[in-house]
Amino acid sequence: MKQAAAEAHAKINLTLDVTGKRSDGYHDVCMVMQSIGIHDIVTVCTGTGTGIIELKTTNSAIPTDCHNLAYRAAALFLEKTQMSCDGIRIEIEKNNPIAAGLAGGSTDAAAVLMLLNHLYETQMNEKECMELGLQIGADVPFCLTGGTMLAEGIGEKLTKLEQAPQYAVVLCKPPFAVSTPAIYKAIDSADIMQRPDTSAVLRALKASDAKAIAGLVYNVMQPITADIHPEVNEICAFMKENGALGASMSGSGPSVFGLFTDNEAAQHTKDLLAQQYEETFLTDFCHASLVKL
Ligand code: ATP
């Protein structure tokens, strides 16, 4: 039996723009993505002798069968490499908020691909891993590398950007779920009044201008989600009133993040929000999505 483990980090969208809809139903996006400190721990054992894929997780709210993205990653890996299953056990210590717009499931899937590639010494290169990851979900290719990246296409065309300057990040997930397909559907018929200035963000990243980057965070999906859940805008406003240089929603929501350069203000804001919202965190940016343990 062999075993390996990795941290699988969540991401936020510093920007999210929807630039078109394809004939296959997918949307073209343009997003600046950033890995953050919050992470699951994914452990994979191979050669368990069971002949099947087993999955255990510390959070009973997520599936443990083929509906779990980490399970699907293992199944797809076996299919692609045409290996017979000698028994794979996946354990997920779940810390990333679920259904939060933070790519929590995608990052677990990315970790499983990376760990299986290592344990079975299959030597798939980054491009092959990303192609496989894309079959699981549009965020998986980003989750295989992470850091600060521009994602275009459906999320799979990735360009590495200058490492963003460091912030104290307050992350708050209000206790409701948002349907990503419903938000995409709504955006098709919505008049988009404001879009993120992605070029300005790229310039600010080049200049490592923390104030400018934070002031430019924007997500075109936020008005749509906030129409249904005004709390999203209220939390953003609260963060800014308490010293955030910028605040925005991640993905299709409902998570909201605030970027602070004043650590005390960030801690204070986190403490205040935590009184109302159980899933509130103080975290930071990190340079990679997967960290092998
Ligand atoms: P994204 O930002 O990519 O849209 P998300 O953060 O909004 O993702 P996830 O945390 O990945 O959402 O969870 C979405 C749904 O996927 C959950 O309701 C859950 O049932 C299912 N799911 C499948 N695999 C996982 C996993 N490994 N971790 C969490 N949820 C998972």
Residues whose N, C-alpha, C, O or C-beta is under 5 A from the ligand:
A	BS01	ATP	A61 I62 P63 H67 N68 L69 A70 P97 I98 A99 A100 G101 L102 A103 G104 G105 S106 D108 D139 G251 G253
